[in-house]
Amino acid sequence: MLGTMQDEQLSLATLLKYAADFQGDRTVSTWTGDGVRTQTFRELGSDAARLANALRGLGIGEGDRVATFMWNNNEHMIAYIAVPAMGAVLHPLNVRLFPEQLVYIANHAEDHVVIVDASLLSHFSELLPKLKTVRHVIVANGDAAKLTAPAGVQVHAWRDVLSEQYDSYAFPVLDERSAAGMCYTSGTTGEPKGVVYTHRSNWLHSMQLVAPSGFGFTAGDTILAIVPLFHANAWGIPYAALMSGTSLLLPDCFRQPEPLLAMMAATKPTFAAAVPTVWSGVLTALEANPQDISHLRTAVVGGAALAPAMMHVFEEKYGVRLLHVWGMTETSPLGTAAHPPVGTAKEEAWSYRYTQGRFPAAVQARLTAYDGTAVPNDGVSLGELEVRGPWVTGAYYSPGESLVDPEKFRDGWLRTGDVGTISPNGFLSIADRSKDVIKSGGEWISSVNLENAVMAHPAVVEAAVIAVPDEKWDERPLVAVVAAENTCVTPVDLRNHLVTDFAKWQLPEHWAFVDEVPKTSVGKFDKKRLRDMYAAGELTVATLA
Amino acid sequence: MLGTMQDEQLSLATLLKYAADFQGDRTVSTWTGDGVRTQTFRELGSDAARLANALRGLGIGEGDRVATFMWNNNEHMIAYIAVPAMGAVLHPLNVRLFPEQLVYIANHAEDHVVIVDASLLSHFSELLPKLKTVRHVIVANGDAAKLTAPAGVQVHAWRDVLSEQYDSYAFPVLDERSAAGMCYTSGTTGEPKGVVYTHRSNWLHSMQLVAPSGFGFTAGDTILAIVPLFHANAWGIPYAALMSGTSLLLPDCFRQPEPLLAMMAATKPTFAAAVPTVWSGVLTALEANPQDISHLRTAVVGGAALAPAMMHVFEEKYGVRLLHVWGMTETSPLGTAAHPPVGTAKEEAWSYRYTQGRFPAAVQARLTAYDGTAVPNDGVSLGELEVRGPWVTGAYYSPGESLVDPEKFRDGWLRTGDVGTISPNGFLSIADRSKDVIKSGGEWISSVNLENAVMAHPAVVEAAVIAVPDEKWDERPLVAVVAAENTCVTPVDLRNHLVTDFAKWQLPEHWAFVDEVPKTSVGKFDKKRLRDMYAAGELTVATLA
């Protein structure tokens, strides 16, 4: 028996109309270095209609991909809503990727149009000759004439393109499972993989972002979206802002701590969202030049683990609550948010806030051991996190047919590659990546937990833990240690330092002192290189009894 | 082009599992008159599985209707989630309806099972012989043996039925458009009409209830649900509570102001939800015996217009924010909630809070004039409110085929029968019902606004306004006035009293002094009777020039 409810499709066009009509006085503002250029949601609605008309004039129809190569600014936001509303597919390109990755991604996605920020033209002009499906380039915020187009590609100026158009558009009624946007993961191994968000997934994800268990936006709030619009569906912020009447502040290319603080001083946002490295840079700048940032109700932090110490300094010294969230490109991205239950006593509340956070009702979660068996949600047992839900991807994009890679999916669940625990009341704590965790005698040992504990020793500068093969236990941990200058510390000292926090079988027996831990291009420990060094016999290893 | 997102169906079974697993320590409690009987969401999950097993044992399958005839208590809540989770359809019967209405509704819905509270057995036993499709009755909270069953009907005791069952159930995966629950409107004219909620509509509606623009529940909150579970989908509270980790307090049959206040003193809820008459009774009791109720973060008020004076007393004297909401059975029911934008200055904020509230993104709204033309959202122009959205009904239930009554639907929009204004930023103010509004010269005049203004005159006890036919203007207002004893007031006095607040064409020329305004069984002005009296020449009418 079916219900009598209207079969109203969740649609970003409806969201745009709502924002332009009933939240029309809310604003989108871009930092210019010494002020903001601002438009209302009402004006955003008109410009989105103009862009939709312009794109239709360039031959873009339903399902066609429109890429962006842009900073966080008003023009990017207009594209963010106009492209899916007209039934086309928004594909923000990550301007920080290597040229060969960008070329692969744009060709794989078959982008027809690219909207490019003029400040990125020199970078983009290298790529353009290699983009096989691009027929039109629209240059925003600068001189389109500076771009030399290859044969078969037309270059347009954003301002000219929009000024010729009507400010209304008959946005189509779409199946809510239609593609709205794409995002490619930039994995460290293999080719980038594409995820295709839908109108439905973006709408439901926005409702969760707006919920108190998500970010908790209310009409009248203002969010400084430092997280790039080209990264992981922009954490869902653009659509959640339109849904809730939250004004948007966009930093354009001014992403360094000092301009961000200047922007905050001028605009007083109630929310901000960024990765931990941004917050740590902001904190350093704040400590040098203190400034009142208590206008921030919440600073959302995701993308990597957040150090508890930083949470305490922000809250106790600057009156800003840091909210730890977890997610990934494949999950739209909001998976969890670390809100303690209201009424929790302060110290216990902190212990909740250090975790990655709690799952909402729509994101089902389970832990799986490396032999595929179920791991209990007891807050102690480690397992690989698997999730499912209406804003979790069920496949990777491939022209013609989606790919369900068995290494990434199991029985309809997404295998996240993150290893951690889930508490009985649904709080996730991530301990490691599945490729880094040590599989020892049927149990998992977190390399990250060991690293943090070793690095807490005063004589240690850095420590990286990798798995090395073991005949009896399958794998055992090896610790590569950089000792502080003029100190004298032994493997036995370090192992003794760990005994209070780790079970006996978790204690590493293999230790190697190194001059430095090899790093990736983005500064993370390069554990693959370390494993190669171990295999090649390049490490001097001491093994304790 | 479709997306790669999982085609995860929104399902109340998933919600039950989430609540029982990850919000398992939250509770449902029923007031006993001097305390509460409580179970955790975890225990609720076990009992829901037991009930599902029991119902399956009685032959209930997907799509079968299971009725309830219950107060707000734990057993009713178990049925609320177990019945839809197993794929059957929950049909709460309004225990306050007349027997002939209840018989019509239960037969129309083809209820197979009725779960009855023992305290309502004498009322129910009158109905039972006339219920054509009921085969099983389950009696909760008392002695099942007191019910004499007609031939073909089996009577069971709730406790016996559940105690024999397993505490787990393989809840089916359902199409999210499957029926989850039914509710009949008790219109003043015609037969009651059924609305059939779906898993999808209840899920999406719960997300909106949880949003800050709805009720704003957070994990750790506690809501006293005074609104009956048998009324208008229980305002969506049961499912929103499970979604957010909000504990539920249920008053059972103790719905009078004093026991409600005793319950609040004992349980300290952070939310409560009820119609204005309940709040006005609570206020009277509070004024007689003051008590601290500032534990209430928000008291939600809907179902009828809320007097501004009551909002001020609750907030200024008792520290409780009354939140005005609007909705109807056909809208699940949440349509609007009167949250001013944050940052609004206090006096302006009050003007927002007096309205019925703001529409959320998923509920599209428009005003239509009585000739079918569009009315602007200018905050002044009156029109009939029409709405659409994923939790708005698109038809009324009829066995075999749903009914789309053209008097209630227009081009896929629900005609609410409410006449009012919408401000440019989406706030709804209801002025009247469409059947009561006066259609004069192409414009609408609100009978309610005139009544309130006339009743504000010190010499007036009551005033009811009806439309009377007019050759030139189609209709004109007639005011039936009950004057205070020992006063001497004339139609001219009263019209002069109105001139500052109404345009000249809105001022009534027809006045009739009456001893009392006729009332309906629930105490509302009986305007149909008044119109009949006018037509029969039973009113003495003075007509001003």
Interface residues (C-beta under 8 A of the other chain):
Chain A: M1 L2 G3 T4 M5 Q6 D7 E8 L10 T14 L15 K17 Y18 A19 D21 F22 Q23 G24 D25 E62 G63 V89 D175 R177 S178 A179 A180 G194 V195 V196 Y197 T198 R200 S201 L204 M207 Q208 V210 A211 P212 S213 G216 F217 T218 A219 G220 D221 L242 M243 S244 G245 T270 H339 P341 V342 G343 T344 R358 F359 A361 A362 Q364 N377 R388 G389 P390 W391 V392 T393 G394 A395 Y396 Y397 S402 G412 L414 P424 N425 G426
Chain B: M1 L2 G3 T4 M5 Q6 D7 E8 L10 T14 L15 K17 Y18 A19 D21 F22 Q23 G24 D25 E62 G63 V89 D175 R177 S178 A179 A180 G194 V195 V196 Y197 T198 R200 S201 L204 M207 Q208 V210 A211 P212 S213 G216 F217 T218 A219 G220 D221 L242 M243 S244 G245 T270 H339 P341 V342 G343 T344 R358 F359 A361 A362 Q364 N377 R388 G389 P390 W391 V392 T393 G394 A395 Y396 Y397 S402 G412 L414 P424 N425 G426
